[in-house]
Amino acid sequence: MLRFYAARIWRSTIIKYVILLSTLSAALYMLYTPALLQRGTPAVNINNRQRAVWLDQANTIPTEEYSALLKARFKRPSAWPNYMSSKWRATQSQQKELNMVIREALINGKDGCCNSDGDRQTTQERRERISAAVKYAWEAYRRDALGYDEFRPLSHSGTNMTQQGIGYFVADVLDTLWLAGLQKEYAEARRFLVDHVTYNQTGSVSLFETTIRVLGGLLSAFHLSGESDTQLLHLADELGTRLAYSFETDSGIPPETALLQHQKHVYAYQSSTAEISTLQLEFRYLAKLTGKRRYRKYVDKIMDVVLKAPKWDGLVPIYFNAVTRRFTGDTIRLGSRGDSYYEYLLKQWLQTSQTEPRFREEYDTAMEGVKKYLAAVSPNQNLTFIGELLSPNNANPEFSPKMDHLVCFLSGNLALGATQGRSLAEMSPLELSASNREDLVLARELAETCVRMYFDTASGLAPEIAYFRWTNPATGVEKPFDANTQLVKPNGDILVHASDRHNLLRPETVESLFILWRITGEAKWRDYGWQIFEAFEQWARLPDGHGYSNLLDVTVVPPQHADKMETFFVSETLKYLYLLFSDSSTVPLSRYVFNTEAHPLPHFTWNK
């Protein structure tokens, strides 16, 4: 009898230990993320003497260097002989304000503005609110549409891109669930992908969207697992193999649509500029992980062709002709079909640890073109915006004061390029060249404009596209507009056409706020982000656990809902908001690059 009770006690003890070990194992698996994301980023220790030197340097404005930069920019022959450039430049007051920002960063240190107990508590509470929003969105999708590629929250249903679906929604939000600490939800999503998704099926998909959302999501989640979840890597490799069929064209330029089954001959004629040049981060990382060089070869060949094509001071139209191997189209813009071409020039250089200078050189040339031809300032609110050029093949193209919300990515990209993701609190001011400083000035000014696109509307949310009041520098005449139907604020400068008033819950503005917060440490970027989040909560959140939805008109309250919740609302918008209120050592910008769908991928070099 004693042996019986002893055995029961022994078995009970063993079971308890097994449960305890299992629980600890799961916890350690999730807790590994912060250690993984922070590896290789030791704190920069600055002694008081060094800080004093840097503070003194922060009082300096490189006036002569900047004057030489401007002189060289405007001395170069114009790409269009009859076109008057915008002549945008950083003003003296903007340079002084930047010096104040640098000084504050050096005085406060990294995250220094918000290190009081009250600040930390507020930050934690806001982070938890955003995590709860991620959970709310996921649970609505899981209940009503799990397995479908897209979610329609009003009709409680989903739709697929192929007959079987490709895990489009789940793969895109997977790493957000992980980063937001939603362990159970992450496990559900991962289990669905590995148990139910296959790419061995017929059907066609968008090469660009599937690469950035699904392939990028799988690769990011694999990395966050400590690069140990081989089932996710297997899925990524299977998808990459099938998408890569599209690269087998005569020129190497893929069509916009990818067939999941191999074809004998793939033909491409005209493709979107952004779509063919926003595949590289994902396929290059896949090549690094799998050792399959063909993935890198395919996307590098695209860039070889694209970089050789003629441009206008680094600026390019929004289409590329695969037959002539030249850019085509009647519009140059940094919005739809153009945006991520410029984004990935910088990020390809960063991804491989700044070892491929051709991408940085092309990016710098393009940013010079942006400042010379596309940057402008509105007359009343002094809002800096990035316009478009129409008919660039003419000697005198037309400037359009139109800016997609998509263009708001540029603010963060400029700041990222200026410091390579490092905080101003951890670098000498003299490391910033006159061009770097100008990029930071433009980044901050553009971010303020993007925020005004939100705060000047009745709902506090931005329209899909905005126009700006603008005076033609050649004639001194303001471009006509209809104040009664287009002006969103009396005596303001932001104009919105009736067809552009919808909001898709896009991420570009909060993406830039996140990057600017990390780099400058200015509390206002967090404040802006929180105000935007609260507007999403007030107007886009559906009652009774049904998630969030797009909005039809942000200029009226309450705005009417549309029957769609974009995957990027969870994968990008909520992720960037969550990271905005996270410690700066979580996914450090000096060690990670975010793809255009906000999936963090680590820096690496090819020879390691």
N, C-alpha and C positions, 0 to 999 in steps of 0.2 A: 504494500500500500504506500509506504514511504517512497519506494522507487517510482510508483505511478505519479504521485504528486511532484516528485523531483523532476521527472521527465516533462510533465506539463509545464512546470515553471521554466525549465530549460528551453522547451520549444517556444513558450511565450516570450522569453527573453530574446531568443534568436529572431523571432518574427519582428519584435520591436526594433531590434538593431537593423534588420533588413529594411524596414519601412523608413527608419531614420536615415540610413545611408542613401536610400532612393531619393528621399526628400532633399538631402544635402546635395546629391548629385545634380538634381534638377535645378536647384537654386544656384549652384556653382556654374552650371551651363549658361544660365541667364546672366549671372553676375560677371561672367567672363567678358561680356561685351565692353564695359567701361575700361577694363585693363587692356583689351585688344585695341580699342579705339584710341587710347592714350599712349600706346607704346611708341617709343622713339621720340617723345615730345617732353623731355625734361624741362622743368621750369627754368626760365632765364633769371639768374641771380644778378641783380644790379646793386652794387654797393653805393653808398651815399655820395662818394666822390664822383663816380661815373654818372649817377643821376644828375648831380649838379652841373656837370659838363653838358649833358644832353639837354637839360633845361635851358642852359644858356644858348645852345645851338638852336633851340626852338624859337628863339626871338628873331632869327634871321630869315629874311625873304631873299631867295636867290634872284634878285632883280635883273642882273646882267645876263645870267644864264637863261632866264625866261624871255628876256627881250631878244636874245639871239635865237631862241627857239621860234618865237613868233615871226621874226624877220625871215628866217629860213622857210617857214611854212608858207608865208604869203609872197615870198620872192619866187618860189617854184611856179613854173607856168601852170595856169589853171587847166584842169581837164576839159573845161568848156570855155573857150575864149570869150564868149559873149555873156557868160553867167557871172553875176556879182556874188561872191561868196558871202557867207553870213558874218565872217570875221569874229566869231565868238572867241572870247578869251577870259581867263580868270582875272577878276578885278583885284585891285589892291586891297579893298576891304574884305573880299573873300579869302585872299591870301593871309591877311591878319587873323581872320576868324579861324582858318585852318591851324595857324600857329597856336591859338588858344586851345583848340581841340587837342593838339599834340602835347601841349604843356599839361593839360588836365589829365591826359592819359598817363604821362610820366609821373605825375604827382600821386595819382590814385592807384596806379598799378593795374594789372589785368583784373577786370571785374571790380575795380576799386570803387566805382561810384555807388555800388549797390551791395556793400558788405556789412552794413549794420544789421542787427538782429531783425529789425522791422522790415528792412528791404529783403532779407533772405526769406522771411516768412511770407511776404507778399509774392515773391518770385515763385516759391514752392506752391503756394495756393493757386497761382495762375497756371503753372505747369500742370498741376493736378486737374484743373478745369479743362485744359486742352486735351489731356489724356482721356478724360471722361467723354469729351466730344468725339475723339477717335473711336472709343468703345461704342458710343451711341450710333455712329455711322456704320460701324462694322456689324453690330447686332441687327440693325435694320436690314442690311444686305443679306446677312446669314439667314435670317428668318424668311425673307421673301424671295431671294434670288440666288442663293448659294450655288456656285457652279456656272452661272451665266457670266458672260463677258461684260455686260453693261447692266446698270440698275435703273429701274424706273420706279421711284419711290411713291408716286401718287397712285399708280395702278398696281403697286405691290407685285411687280413682275420684273423679268429680265429678258435680255435678248443676247443672241450669240452672233459671232462674226463668221463662224463656220458651223456646219451642222452639229459638231460635237462640242464646240467651244475650245478655247485655247488657254483658259485660266487667266484671262486678260485682267480682270478686276483683282483676283486674289493675289496674283504674282506682283501686281503693281503696289498693293498696300502692305505686303508682307513685312518689309523692313520697318515700316512705320509702326506696326503692331509691336515689333521687337523693341524699337527705340523708346516707345511710350510705356514700356514695362508691362504690356498686356500679355502675360505668359500663356494663359489658357487660350486666348484668341489667336495668338501666334501658332500654337500647337494645332488648333483646328484648321487654320488656313494652310499650314504646311502639310498636314495630313491629307487634305483634299488634293493638293497639287501632286504629291507623290503617289497617291492611290488612284487618282481618277483622270489625270491629264496625260495625254500622249499627243505628240506632234506627227505621228505616223497616220496621217489622214489627208483627205483631199480638201481642196478649198484654197481660197486666196485671202491674203491679209495685207494690210499696209506694212511695207518693209520698215518704214521709219517708226511708226507708232508701236509696232510689235517689238522692235529692237529696244527702244528707249524704255518702254513700260514693262514688257514681260522679260526679255533677256536681261535688261538692266536690273529689274527687281530680283530675279533669281540669283544673279551674280552678287548683288549687294547682300542678300540674305545669306548666301553661302559664306561670304567673307565674315559677316557678323557672327556666324556659327563657330568662328575660330578656324574657318576653312576646313571644317571636319565633316560637314553634312554632304556626303558624296552623292546622295540622291538628288539634291538640288543642283549640284554641278552636272550630274548626268542629264537632267532635264535641260539645263542651259546648253549643254553640248549638242543634245539632240535637236533643239530648236535652232541653234546656230548653224548646224549642218544644213538644215532645210532652208533657212533664210539665205544662206550663202549661195544657193543655186542662182539667185538673182544677180550675182556678181559676174556670171559667166557670159558677159556680152563682149562684143568686139572691142569696145573702148574701155571696158571695165566699169563704166557708169551704169548703175542698175536702174531698172524701171521703178516706179513708185509702188507697184503692187508685187507681192511675192507669192508664188505658188508653192505650197508645202510639199508637192510631189515634183520630182525632177523632170525637167523638160530637155529635149534634145538641143533646142536652141532658144536662148533668151534674147529678146530684142528690146532695146530702149531707144526712144527718140528724144522726148523732152521730159525732164524731171525737175522737181522743185529744188532750188539751190540748197535750202536748209535741210531737206530730207536726205539728199545724197551725202551731205557733209556732216551729218549728225548721227553717224553709225560707228564712228571710230573709237570712242572711249570703250564702248561695250565689247566690240570684237577684238580690240587690242588686249583688253584684260582677259577675255576668254582665251586668246592665244597664249598669254602668259601662264594661265592656270593649267591649260590642257597640254601645252607644248606643241600644239598644232599651228605651225607657222603660216599655213594658208589663210587663216583668219586675218592675221595682220597683213599679209600680202594683198588680200582683196581690198581692204579699206585704205591701205597706204597707196595703192594704185589709183584709187579715186582721188586722193589728195594730190598725187603727182599730176594728174590731168587738170584738176581744178586750179592748182597753184600756177600752172603754166599759162592758163587762159588770160587774155588781156583784161585789165580792170581800169577803173577810173580812180586813181589815187587810193587804191585798196577797196573801193566800193564796187559792188556787183549787183546786177539785176536779180530778180527772184526766180529765174528759171535757167536751166543749163541744157544745151543741146548736145546730146551724146554723139551725134553724127559729126557735127562741125567742131565739137569739143570747145565750144565758146558759150559764154553767158548770153542769154537772150531775154526778151521781155521788155515792157515799157515802164517798169517801176523799179527804183532803188529804195529799199526801206529796211529798217531793222525790226519790223513787225512780222506778220505772218509770211511764211515761205522764205524769209531772209534771216530772221533773228539768230538761230542757233549756229548758222555758218560762222558768224563772228564769235559767238560764245565758245565754240569748240576749237577755234584757232588757239585761243589762250589755254584752254583746258587740256589740249593734247600736249602742249609744252609742259604744263604742270604735272600731268599724269606720269610722264616718264622722267620725273625729277629734273626738269629743265635741261635735258640732254639733247633735245632736238630743236635747235635755235630757229629753224626755218618757220616754224609755226608762230613763235613769238615775233619774229620779224614781220611776218605777214599781218599779224594782229596789230602791231604798232602802226604799220602803214595804214591799215583800215581805220584805226581810231583817229589818226591825223585827218583822214578824209571826212570822218564824222564831224570833227570839230570845225573843219574848214567849210563844209557844204551843208550839213544837216542840223547843227545845233543852232537854236534861236531862243530869244527871250520875248515873252509877251509884254504888252505896254503898261498894263495897270498893276497886275499882281507880281510882275517880274518873275514869271514862271519860266524856267529853262526847260525846253522840250526838244525832242529830236523829230524833225519833220521827214518828208519823203521827197524824192526827185522823180518827176514824171517825164517821160520821153528823153531818157539820157543819151540816146543816139543822135539827138539834135544838138546843134551848136549852143543853143540856149534853152536848156531844160527848164521845166516849171517846178518851182518849190511849192509843196503843199504842206500847210501847218497841221497835218493830221498825225496822230500818234496812237497806235494800238496800245492797249494795256500790256500786251506782250513785250513792248519795248522797255518796260520797267525793269526787266532783267539786267539791262545795261548798267544801271547804277551799281549793283553788286559786282558785276563783272569788272567794271573799271576799278573799283576798290580792291578787288582780288588781284588784279594785274599790278596795281601800284605797290603792294606790299608782299605779294605772293602768299597772302593769307596770314601773315604775321600781324600781331597786335602792335599798334603804335606805342604801347607801353613797354615793349621789349626790343626796341630798335632805336638806333641813333637817328635823329632827324636828318643828319647829313647823308644817310643812306637813300633818302628820297631825292631823286633828281627833280629838276624843274618840270619835266614831263609827268613824273609820278605825282607830284603835287597838283598839277593841273588835272590829272585824272581823278584825284581825291576831291578836288573842288567840284568838278562836273558830277561826280558820283553823288555828293551830298546835295547839290542843287537839284539834280534830276529826281532824287528820292523825295525831296520836298514837293516837287510837282506831282509825282505819282500819288503821294499822300493826299494832296489837294483834290485829286480826281475822286477820292473817296469822300473827304470831309465836306466838300462843297455841294454834294447832292443831298436830296431830302432824306434818303435812306442811310447815308453814311457809307455807301458802297459804290464802287467805281463802275462806269459803263465799259463796254467792250472796246469802244473806240472813242477818242476825244479829238476835237479840233481846238485850235487856239487862235485867239485874236492875234493878228500879225500884221506888221507894217512892212511893206516891200522896201528894202534899203535902196533899191535903184530909183524908185519913184517917190518914196516918202508917203505913199498912199496906203491906207489900211485896207486889207482884203474885206469885202462886204460880207455881212452875215445877218441873219434874222434874229434880232434880240428877243422877240416874243416867243419863238419856238425852240431856239437853240441854246440860249444862255442859261446855265444852271444856277448862277448866282448873280444878283444885281450888281452891276459895275465890275463883275469878274471877267476872267479871260478864257474860261473853259466853255466850249460849245459842244453840244451833243445832238446829233441827228436822231430822228425818231427811230430809224432802223438799227441804231447802235446802242440803245439804252439798256440792253440786257446784261446780265452778269452771270458768268459761268463758274463763279467761285474760284477764280484763277489765283495762281501763287506768286506771280512775278514781283509784285510790290513787297509782300512779306519776305520773299527770298532775299531781296536787297536789304530790307531792314535787318534781317538776321546777319547778313555778311557785314553790314556797316556797324552793327552792335559789336560783333566780334573784333573788328579791326580798330574802331575808334573808342569803344566803351562809353559812348554818349547815351545817357539814360533815355533821351527822347525817342530813340528808335524803338526801344521796348514799349514806351508809352503809346506810340503810334500803332504798333502791332496789336497791343491789347485793345485799343479802341476799335480797330478793324475786326478783331475776333468777336468783340461784343456785338458789333453790327451783324456779323454772320449769325450769331446766336439769336439775335432778335428777329431777323427777317428770313433767314434761309433754313433755320431749324424747323422741322415739321413736328407736330404734336404726336403723342401716343406712341413714341418709339419708332417713328417711320423715317428717321434719318434726316437728311438735308436735301434741298433741291436748288437748281438754278432759278434765277429770277428774271422776269420779263422786262421790267422797267424800274430802274433804280431812282428815277427822278420823282416818283410818287410813293406815298406811304398809305397803307401797306403795299409793297410790291407783290404782284401776282406770281405764283409759283409755276415752274415748268416741270414736266415729268421726267426729270433726269438728275442723277447725282453723278457727276464726273468722277472717274477713278482718281484724277489728279487732285481733287479736293482733299482726299485722305493721304494720297502718296506724296503730295507736295505741300499744299497749303497748310494743312494741319501739322505736317512734319516740321516745316520751317518755323511755324509758330511755337511748336513744342521746343525746338532747339533754341529759339530766341530766348526762352526762359530757362534754359539748361546751362550748366557750367560750361565754360569755354573749352574745357579739356574733353568734352564729349564730342566726338567727331571733329578733331582740331583741323582748321582750314589749312594749316601748314603741312598736313600729312594726308589729306583727303581731297578729292575732287568730286563734286556732285555732278552726275550726268544731268541732262536737261529735263529729266523727270524726277529730280531730287534723290536719286539713288546714290549713296556715297560709295565711292570706289577708292582704294588706297593708291597712293603714289608708288611707283616701282621703277626699276631699271631693267633693261633687257638682259644684261649680263649677270644678274643675280637671281 
